[in-house]
Amino acid sequence: MAEPIRHGGNLREAARRYGIALDDWLDLSTGINPRAYPVPPVPTDAWRRLPEDMDGLTELAARHYGAPGALPVAGSQAAIRVLPGLLKPGLAAVASLTYGEYAPAFERAGHRIMTLDVASAALADGVDHVIVANPNNPTTERIGRDVLLGWHEQLAARGGTLIVDEAFADAYGDASMSLASESGREGLVVLRSVGKFYGLAGIRTGFVLAAAPLRDALSEALGAWTVSGPARHAVQAAFNDLSWQAQTRATLARDSAKLAALIRSQGFDPRATPLFVWFETGKAAMLQHALGTRGIWTRLFEHSALPSLRIGLTGSEEEWARFAGAFDASVKAIR
């Protein structure tokens, strides 16, 4: 049996490991906005009736992302699992340190896997499919629009596909960094997530932006009622609340900069997105453990040239004060 794919948010595992009660933890192991969108009361019918595709969510999402069309799915994870089986078998290039579900999903569908050189504008010969996260999780790199469109042109000429995971793009509010407006092109797939920026990971909702034939094939493969009625209600409210979006982007940018500054003050070299900060250090495992003994959970990445740690944002001044104190004490403990 294959080793389970590791993700952040595994707080119960941490509670068992360190013998600290679940309610006493500060979970900073994900890149999810800790100040989630305040979903208005859910209409009774959303609980009692089957979800209806004609409720306007699809059209709203397409407008929201500036895309020709959108397919609601049960989180981008659902699309990641199914999409590889809809593409021609071939050689898929994936970054060595990125979201861990892509390579296994493509392997299960019969594709071969190679490491993507994200620093090169030219793709290796024989590559059929390229999968990138933009910005990347956890390393924060952003690949320029021109580079991505150049890759797409190369792949499309081979009958291949470029998949761009933009799960963290909403936090920037910069439409120019997204390929959503180009997603009507054959051989281009853009994945968007509601869970990260809106802090609504529990509703398991995302969108696939792609040409109509692929969206239709994916919809057929996933089946009916992939997104629940309450989730559809929450997403529509969040997408329509432009004031909350603007205020939240400003708050996230401020909090991320403060977190990066704290980490930098301890001698590390952090890289940041508005939703998390990531840094490499040979003592990453020791630092995660030291924080864990203080009830602070972070995400460790060990399977790369240099171990690294990803730390999410706190949701209040009280949480920030607790983390700042624990981080200082933990760094002193491992030096």
DRENGU-600346 format. One record per residue (C-alpha): x, y, z; residue in three letters. Coordinates in steps of 0.1 Angstrom, whole numbers, always signed. Example, Ala and Ser with C-alpha at 12.3 -4.5 7.8 and 13.67 -1.06 7.14 Angstrom:
<rec x="+123" y="-45" z="+78" residuo="ALA"/>
<rec x="+137" y="-11" z="+71" residuo="SER"/>
This chain:
<rec x="+0" y="+0" z="+0" residuo="MET"/>
<rec x="+13" y="+35" z="-9" residuo="ALA"/>
<rec x="+23" y="+58" z="+19" residuo="GLU"/>
<rec x="-5" y="+82" z="+27" residuo="PRO"/>
<rec x="-2" y="+117" z="+12" residuo="ILE"/>
<rec x="+6" y="+142" z="+40" residuo="ARG"/>
<rec x="-14" y="+174" z="+44" residuo="HIS"/>
<rec x="-17" y="+202" z="+69" residuo="GLY"/>
<rec x="-47" y="+204" z="+92" residuo="GLY"/>
<rec x="-40" y="+170" z="+108" residuo="ASN"/>
<rec x="-46" y="+185" z="+143" residuo="LEU"/>
<rec x="-59" y="+153" z="+159" residuo="ARG"/>
<rec x="-27" y="+135" z="+150" residuo="GLU"/>
<rec x="-7" y="+163" z="+167" residuo="ALA"/>
<rec x="-29" y="+162" z="+198" residuo="ALA"/>
<rec x="-23" y="+124" z="+201" residuo="ARG"/>
<rec x="+14" y="+128" z="+195" residuo="ARG"/>
<rec x="+20" y="+155" z="+221" residuo="TYR"/>
<rec x="-7" y="+147" z="+246" residuo="GLY"/>
<rec x="-22" y="+182" z="+244" residuo="ILE"/>
<rec x="-60" y="+185" z="+243" residuo="ALA"/>
<rec x="-74" y="+194" z="+209" residuo="LEU"/>
<rec x="-90" y="+227" z="+221" residuo="ASP"/>
<rec x="-56" y="+238" z="+234" residuo="ASP"/>
<rec x="-39" y="+239" z="+200" residuo="TRP"/>
<rec x="-32" y="+268" z="+177" residuo="LEU"/>
<rec x="-34" y="+253" z="+142" residuo="ASP"/>
<rec x="-11" y="+271" z="+117" residuo="LEU"/>
<rec x="-5" y="+241" z="+96" residuo="SER"/>
<rec x="-26" y="+251" z="+66" residuo="THR"/>
<rec x="-28" y="+281" z="+43" residuo="GLY"/>
<rec x="-65" y="+287" z="+50" residuo="ILE"/>
<rec x="-77" y="+322" z="+60" residuo="ASN"/>
<rec x="-83" y="+320" z="+98" residuo="PRO"/>
<rec x="-109" y="+348" z="+95" residuo="ARG"/>
<rec x="-134" y="+329" z="+74" residuo="ALA"/>
<rec x="-162" y="+346" z="+54" residuo="TYR"/>
<rec x="-192" y="+350" z="+77" residuo="PRO"/>
<rec x="-218" y="+329" z="+58" residuo="VAL"/>
<rec x="-253" y="+342" z="+62" residuo="PRO"/>
<rec x="-280" y="+319" z="+75" residuo="PRO"/>
<rec x="-287" y="+290" z="+52" residuo="VAL"/>
<rec x="-322" y="+289" z="+38" residuo="PRO"/>
<rec x="-342" y="+259" z="+49" residuo="THR"/>
<rec x="-347" y="+247" z="+14" residuo="ASP"/>
<rec x="-309" y="+244" z="+9" residuo="ALA"/>
<rec x="-310" y="+216" z="+35" residuo="TRP"/>
<rec x="-342" y="+199" z="+23" residuo="ARG"/>
<rec x="-339" y="+200" z="-15" residuo="ARG"/>
<rec x="-314" y="+184" z="-38" residuo="LEU"/>
<rec x="-289" y="+210" z="-52" residuo="PRO"/>
<rec x="-300" y="+226" z="-84" residuo="GLU"/>
<rec x="-276" y="+234" z="-113" residuo="ASP"/>
<rec x="-299" y="+262" z="-125" residuo="MET"/>
<rec x="-294" y="+283" z="-93" residuo="ASP"/>
<rec x="-269" y="+307" z="-110" residuo="GLY"/>
<rec x="-238" y="+296" z="-93" residuo="LEU"/>
<rec x="-221" y="+285" z="-125" residuo="THR"/>
<rec x="-227" y="+318" z="-142" residuo="GLU"/>
<rec x="-217" y="+337" z="-111" residuo="LEU"/>
<rec x="-184" y="+318" z="-108" residuo="ALA"/>
<rec x="-175" y="+324" z="-145" residuo="ALA"/>
<rec x="-181" y="+362" z="-140" residuo="ARG"/>
<rec x="-162" y="+362" z="-107" residuo="HIS"/>
<rec x="-131" y="+346" z="-122" residuo="TYR"/>
<rec x="-135" y="+363" z="-156" residuo="GLY"/>
<rec x="-137" y="+329" z="-173" residuo="ALA"/>
<rec x="-157" y="+317" z="-204" residuo="PRO"/>
<rec x="-172" y="+290" z="-183" residuo="GLY"/>
<rec x="-169" y="+272" z="-149" residuo="ALA"/>
<rec x="-178" y="+238" z="-135" residuo="LEU"/>
<rec x="-185" y="+236" z="-97" residuo="PRO"/>
<rec x="-168" y="+206" z="-81" residuo="VAL"/>
<rec x="-164" y="+192" z="-45" residuo="ALA"/>
<rec x="-132" y="+211" z="-40" residuo="GLY"/>
<rec x="-104" y="+211" z="-65" residuo="SER"/>
<rec x="-94" y="+178" z="-50" residuo="GLN"/>
<rec x="-123" y="+161" z="-68" residuo="ALA"/>
<rec x="-110" y="+174" z="-102" residuo="ALA"/>
<rec x="-74" y="+164" z="-94" residuo="ILE"/>
<rec x="-85" y="+128" z="-89" residuo="ARG"/>
<rec x="-105" y="+126" z="-121" residuo="VAL"/>
<rec x="-89" y="+149" z="-146" residuo="LEU"/>
<rec x="-58" y="+127" z="-153" residuo="PRO"/>
<rec x="-81" y="+99" z="-165" residuo="GLY"/>
<rec x="-97" y="+122" z="-191" residuo="LEU"/>
<rec x="-63" y="+131" z="-207" residuo="LEU"/>
<rec x="-43" y="+111" z="-231" residuo="LYS"/>
<rec x="-17" y="+89" z="-213" residuo="PRO"/>
<rec x="+18" y="+104" z="-215" residuo="GLY"/>
<rec x="+45" y="+121" z="-196" residuo="LEU"/>
<rec x="+34" y="+146" z="-170" residuo="ALA"/>
<rec x="+58" y="+171" z="-155" residuo="ALA"/>
<rec x="+52" y="+182" z="-118" residuo="VAL"/>
<rec x="+74" y="+204" z="-96" residuo="ALA"/>
<rec x="+94" y="+185" z="-70" residuo="SER"/>
<rec x="+79" y="+204" z="-41" residuo="LEU"/>
<rec x="+43" y="+213" z="-46" residuo="THR"/>
<rec x="+8" y="+201" z="-37" residuo="TYR"/>
<rec x="+13" y="+164" z="-31" residuo="GLY"/>
<rec x="-19" y="+150" z="-48" residuo="GLU"/>
<rec x="-9" y="+157" z="-84" residuo="TYR"/>
<rec x="+18" y="+131" z="-91" residuo="ALA"/>
<rec x="-1" y="+102" z="-75" residuo="PRO"/>
<rec x="-33" y="+110" z="-94" residuo="ALA"/>
<rec x="-15" y="+111" z="-127" residuo="PHE"/>
<rec x="+4" y="+79" z="-119" residuo="GLU"/>
<rec x="-29" y="+61" z="-110" residuo="ARG"/>
<rec x="-43" y="+71" z="-144" residuo="ALA"/>
<rec x="-13" y="+55" z="-162" residuo="GLY"/>
<rec x="+9" y="+86" z="-168" residuo="HIS"/>
<rec x="+46" y="+87" z="-163" residuo="ARG"/>
<rec x="+60" y="+114" z="-140" residuo="ILE"/>
<rec x="+90" y="+137" z="-144" residuo="MET"/>
<rec x="+102" y="+167" z="-124" residuo="THR"/>
<rec x="+93" y="+201" z="-138" residuo="LEU"/>
<rec x="+120" y="+227" z="-140" residuo="ASP"/>
<rec x="+100" y="+258" z="-131" residuo="VAL"/>
<rec x="+129" y="+281" z="-138" residuo="ALA"/>
<rec x="+130" y="+272" z="-175" residuo="SER"/>
<rec x="+107" y="+287" z="-201" residuo="ALA"/>
<rec x="+113" y="+257" z="-224" residuo="ALA"/>
<rec x="+97" y="+224" z="-217" residuo="LEU"/>
<rec x="+116" y="+192" z="-220" residuo="ALA"/>
<rec x="+110" y="+171" z="-252" residuo="ASP"/>
<rec x="+83" y="+146" z="-249" residuo="GLY"/>
<rec x="+63" y="+162" z="-221" residuo="VAL"/>
<rec x="+26" y="+159" z="-227" residuo="ASP"/>
<rec x="+11" y="+175" z="-196" residuo="HIS"/>
<rec x="+24" y="+201" z="-171" residuo="VAL"/>
<rec x="+9" y="+207" z="-137" residuo="ILE"/>
<rec x="+18" y="+238" z="-118" residuo="VAL"/>
<rec x="+4" y="+257" z="-88" residuo="ALA"/>
<rec x="+5" y="+295" z="-92" residuo="ASN"/>
<rec x="+15" y="+307" z="-67" residuo="PRO"/>
<rec x="+31" y="+275" z="-56" residuo="ASN"/>
<rec x="+23" y="+257" z="-24" residuo="ASN"/>
<rec x="+45" y="+258" z="-3" residuo="PRO"/>
<rec x="+74" y="+275" z="-20" residuo="THR"/>
<rec x="+54" y="+307" z="-30" residuo="THR"/>
<rec x="+69" y="+310" z="-65" residuo="GLU"/>
<rec x="+47" y="+328" z="-91" residuo="ARG"/>
<rec x="+52" y="+319" z="-128" residuo="ILE"/>
<rec x="+46" y="+347" z="-152" residuo="GLY"/>
<rec x="+16" y="+347" z="-175" residuo="ARG"/>
<rec x="+37" y="+348" z="-206" residuo="ASP"/>
<rec x="+57" y="+318" z="-195" residuo="VAL"/>
<rec x="+25" y="+298" z="-188" residuo="LEU"/>
<rec x="+9" y="+307" z="-221" residuo="LEU"/>
<rec x="+42" y="+298" z="-239" residuo="GLY"/>
<rec x="+40" y="+264" z="-222" residuo="TRP"/>
<rec x="+4" y="+260" z="-231" residuo="HIS"/>
<rec x="+12" y="+267" z="-268" residuo="GLU"/>
<rec x="+40" y="+240" z="-267" residuo="GLN"/>
<rec x="+17" y="+215" z="-251" residuo="LEU"/>
<rec x="-14" y="+222" z="-272" residuo="ALA"/>
<rec x="+7" y="+216" z="-303" residuo="ALA"/>
<rec x="+14" y="+181" z="-290" residuo="ARG"/>
<rec x="-22" y="+174" z="-279" residuo="GLY"/>
<rec x="-12" y="+179" z="-243" residuo="GLY"/>
<rec x="-26" y="+199" z="-214" residuo="THR"/>
<rec x="-14" y="+227" z="-190" residuo="LEU"/>
<rec x="-31" y="+225" z="-156" residuo="ILE"/>
<rec x="-27" y="+256" z="-135" residuo="VAL"/>
<rec x="-38" y="+254" z="-98" residuo="ASP"/>
<rec x="-47" y="+289" z="-87" residuo="GLU"/>
<rec x="-60" y="+279" z="-52" residuo="ALA"/>
<rec x="-42" y="+308" z="-36" residuo="PHE"/>
<rec x="-47" y="+334" z="-63" residuo="ALA"/>
<rec x="-78" y="+350" z="-48" residuo="ASP"/>
<rec x="-58" y="+364" z="-20" residuo="ALA"/>
<rec x="-39" y="+387" z="-44" residuo="TYR"/>
<rec x="-69" y="+402" z="-62" residuo="GLY"/>
<rec x="-47" y="+406" z="-93" residuo="ASP"/>
<rec x="-66" y="+393" z="-123" residuo="ALA"/>
<rec x="-35" y="+398" z="-145" residuo="SER"/>
<rec x="-17" y="+368" z="-127" residuo="MET"/>
<rec x="-46" y="+344" z="-135" residuo="SER"/>
<rec x="-51" y="+324" z="-167" residuo="LEU"/>
<rec x="-89" y="+323" z="-160" residuo="ALA"/>
<rec x="-97" y="+345" z="-189" residuo="SER"/>
<rec x="-78" y="+322" z="-212" residuo="GLU"/>
<rec x="-94" y="+290" z="-200" residuo="SER"/>
<rec x="-116" y="+285" z="-230" residuo="GLY"/>
<rec x="-85" y="+274" z="-249" residuo="ARG"/>
<rec x="-82" y="+236" z="-257" residuo="GLU"/>
<rec x="-55" y="+221" z="-235" residuo="GLY"/>
<rec x="-57" y="+246" z="-207" residuo="LEU"/>
<rec x="-73" y="+239" z="-173" residuo="VAL"/>
<rec x="-74" y="+263" z="-144" residuo="VAL"/>
<rec x="-84" y="+252" z="-109" residuo="LEU"/>
<rec x="-98" y="+276" z="-83" residuo="ARG"/>
<rec x="-106" y="+269" z="-47" residuo="SER"/>
<rec x="-131" y="+286" z="-23" residuo="VAL"/>
<rec x="-114" y="+271" z="+8" residuo="GLY"/>
<rec x="-82" y="+291" z="+10" residuo="LYS"/>
<rec x="-90" y="+329" z="+6" residuo="PHE"/>
<rec x="-126" y="+326" z="+19" residuo="TYR"/>
<rec x="-116" y="+303" z="+47" residuo="GLY"/>
<rec x="-144" y="+279" z="+39" residuo="LEU"/>
<rec x="-124" y="+247" z="+34" residuo="ALA"/>
<rec x="-152" y="+227" z="+51" residuo="GLY"/>
<rec x="-177" y="+233" z="+24" residuo="ILE"/>
<rec x="-154" y="+215" z="-1" residuo="ARG"/>
<rec x="-161" y="+237" z="-32" residuo="THR"/>
<rec x="-140" y="+246" z="-61" residuo="GLY"/>
<rec x="-143" y="+253" z="-98" residuo="PHE"/>
<rec x="-128" y="+240" z="-130" residuo="VAL"/>
<rec x="-122" y="+266" z="-157" residuo="LEU"/>
<rec x="-117" y="+249" z="-190" residuo="ALA"/>
<rec x="-130" y="+245" z="-225" residuo="ALA"/>
<rec x="-166" y="+232" z="-227" residuo="ALA"/>
<rec x="-158" y="+197" z="-240" residuo="PRO"/>
<rec x="-135" y="+190" z="-211" residuo="LEU"/>
<rec x="-159" y="+205" z="-185" residuo="ARG"/>
<rec x="-187" y="+184" z="-199" residuo="ASP"/>
<rec x="-165" y="+152" z="-197" residuo="ALA"/>
<rec x="-155" y="+160" z="-162" residuo="LEU"/>
<rec x="-191" y="+167" z="-152" residuo="SER"/>
<rec x="-202" y="+134" z="-166" residuo="GLU"/>
<rec x="-174" y="+116" z="-148" residuo="ALA"/>
<rec x="-182" y="+132" z="-114" residuo="LEU"/>
<rec x="-219" y="+127" z="-116" residuo="GLY"/>
<rec x="-248" y="+147" z="-102" residuo="ALA"/>
<rec x="-250" y="+169" z="-71" residuo="TRP"/>
<rec x="-212" y="+173" z="-65" residuo="THR"/>
<rec x="-217" y="+205" z="-45" residuo="VAL"/>
<rec x="-243" y="+206" z="-17" residuo="SER"/>
<rec x="-271" y="+232" z="-14" residuo="GLY"/>
<rec x="-257" y="+248" z="+17" residuo="PRO"/>
<rec x="-222" y="+251" z="+0" residuo="ALA"/>
<rec x="-238" y="+267" z="-31" residuo="ARG"/>
<rec x="-255" y="+292" z="-8" residuo="HIS"/>
<rec x="-223" y="+301" z="+10" residuo="ALA"/>
<rec x="-202" y="+305" z="-22" residuo="VAL"/>
<rec x="-228" y="+328" z="-39" residuo="GLN"/>
<rec x="-229" y="+350" z="-8" residuo="ALA"/>
<rec x="-191" y="+352" z="-6" residuo="ALA"/>
<rec x="-186" y="+359" z="-43" residuo="PHE"/>
<rec x="-211" y="+387" z="-42" residuo="ASN"/>
<rec x="-195" y="+404" z="-11" residuo="ASP"/>
<rec x="-170" y="+426" z="-28" residuo="LEU"/>
<rec x="-165" y="+448" z="+2" residuo="SER"/>
<rec x="-155" y="+418" z="+24" residuo="TRP"/>
<rec x="-131" y="+406" z="-3" residuo="GLN"/>
<rec x="-113" y="+440" z="-5" residuo="ALA"/>
<rec x="-110" y="+444" z="+33" residuo="GLN"/>
<rec x="-98" y="+408" z="+37" residuo="THR"/>
<rec x="-70" y="+411" z="+11" residuo="ARG"/>
<rec x="-57" y="+441" z="+30" residuo="ALA"/>
<rec x="-58" y="+423" z="+63" residuo="THR"/>
<rec x="-41" y="+392" z="+49" residuo="LEU"/>
<rec x="-13" y="+412" z="+33" residuo="ALA"/>
<rec x="-7" y="+430" z="+66" residuo="ARG"/>
<rec x="-7" y="+399" z="+87" residuo="ASP"/>
<rec x="+15" y="+380" z="+63" residuo="SER"/>
<rec x="+40" y="+407" z="+62" residuo="ALA"/>
<rec x="+41" y="+408" z="+100" residuo="LYS"/>
<rec x="+46" y="+370" z="+102" residuo="LEU"/>
<rec x="+74" y="+372" z="+76" residuo="ALA"/>
<rec x="+91" y="+400" z="+96" residuo="ALA"/>
<rec x="+90" y="+380" z="+128" residuo="LEU"/>
<rec x="+105" y="+349" z="+111" residuo="ILE"/>
<rec x="+132" y="+371" z="+94" residuo="ARG"/>
<rec x="+141" y="+387" z="+127" residuo="SER"/>
<rec x="+152" y="+352" z="+139" residuo="GLN"/>
<rec x="+177" y="+349" z="+111" residuo="GLY"/>
<rec x="+156" y="+328" z="+86" residuo="PHE"/>
<rec x="+149" y="+338" z="+50" residuo="ASP"/>
<rec x="+111" y="+335" z="+46" residuo="PRO"/>
<rec x="+90" y="+337" z="+15" residuo="ARG"/>
<rec x="+54" y="+348" z="+18" residuo="ALA"/>
<rec x="+20" y="+347" z="+1" residuo="THR"/>
<rec x="-9" y="+365" z="+17" residuo="PRO"/>
<rec x="-20" y="+333" z="+34" residuo="LEU"/>
<rec x="+12" y="+316" z="+46" residuo="PHE"/>
<rec x="+49" y="+320" z="+50" residuo="VAL"/>
<rec x="+75" y="+293" z="+41" residuo="TRP"/>
<rec x="+112" y="+290" z="+48" residuo="PHE"/>
<rec x="+140" y="+265" z="+46" residuo="GLU"/>
<rec x="+162" y="+254" z="+74" residuo="THR"/>
<rec x="+181" y="+223" z="+83" residuo="GLY"/>
<rec x="+164" y="+225" z="+117" residuo="LYS"/>
<rec x="+129" y="+225" z="+104" residuo="ALA"/>
<rec x="+119" y="+192" z="+121" residuo="ALA"/>
<rec x="+134" y="+204" z="+154" residuo="MET"/>
<rec x="+115" y="+237" z="+151" residuo="LEU"/>
<rec x="+82" y="+220" z="+143" residuo="GLN"/>
<rec x="+87" y="+198" z="+173" residuo="HIS"/>
<rec x="+96" y="+226" z="+196" residuo="ALA"/>
<rec x="+65" y="+245" z="+185" residuo="LEU"/>
<rec x="+44" y="+213" z="+189" residuo="GLY"/>
<rec x="+54" y="+210" z="+225" residuo="THR"/>
<rec x="+39" y="+244" z="+230" residuo="ARG"/>
<rec x="+6" y="+236" z="+213" residuo="GLY"/>
<rec x="+15" y="+253" z="+180" residuo="ILE"/>
<rec x="+10" y="+231" z="+149" residuo="TRP"/>
<rec x="+29" y="+239" z="+117" residuo="THR"/>
<rec x="+36" y="+220" z="+84" residuo="ARG"/>
<rec x="+69" y="+203" z="+79" residuo="LEU"/>
<rec x="+83" y="+194" z="+45" residuo="PHE"/>
<rec x="+111" y="+169" z="+47" residuo="GLU"/>
<rec x="+113" y="+153" z="+12" residuo="HIS"/>
<rec x="+134" y="+179" z="-6" residuo="SER"/>
<rec x="+171" y="+191" z="-7" residuo="ALA"/>
<rec x="+166" y="+212" z="+24" residuo="LEU"/>
<rec x="+138" y="+207" z="+50" residuo="PRO"/>
<rec x="+113" y="+235" z="+53" residuo="SER"/>
<rec x="+84" y="+248" z="+74" residuo="LEU"/>
<rec x="+52" y="+264" z="+63" residuo="ARG"/>
<rec x="+33" y="+286" z="+89" residuo="ILE"/>
<rec x="-2" y="+300" z="+84" residuo="GLY"/>
<rec x="-17" y="+331" z="+98" residuo="LEU"/>
<rec x="-32" y="+337" z="+132" residuo="THR"/>
<rec x="-68" y="+348" z="+135" residuo="GLY"/>
<rec x="-66" y="+373" z="+164" residuo="SER"/>
<rec x="-42" y="+395" z="+184" residuo="GLU"/>
<rec x="-44" y="+369" z="+212" residuo="GLU"/>
<rec x="-33" y="+341" z="+189" residuo="GLU"/>
<rec x="-6" y="+363" z="+174" residuo="TRP"/>
<rec x="+9" y="+371" z="+209" residuo="ALA"/>
<rec x="+8" y="+334" z="+217" residuo="ARG"/>
<rec x="+26" y="+324" z="+185" residuo="PHE"/>
<rec x="+52" y="+351" z="+187" residuo="ALA"/>
<rec x="+61" y="+341" z="+222" residuo="GLY"/>
<rec x="+62" y="+304" z="+213" residuo="ALA"/>
<rec x="+82" y="+310" z="+182" residuo="PHE"/>
<rec x="+109" y="+330" z="+201" residuo="ASP"/>
<rec x="+111" y="+303" z="+228" residuo="ALA"/>
<rec x="+112" y="+275" z="+202" residuo="SER"/>
<rec x="+140" y="+291" z="+182" residuo="VAL"/>
<rec x="+161" y="+296" z="+214" residuo="LYS"/>
<rec x="+154" y="+260" z="+223" residuo="ALA"/>
<rec x="+169" y="+246" z="+191" residuo="ILE"/>
<rec x="+200" y="+268" z="+189" residuo="ARG"/>
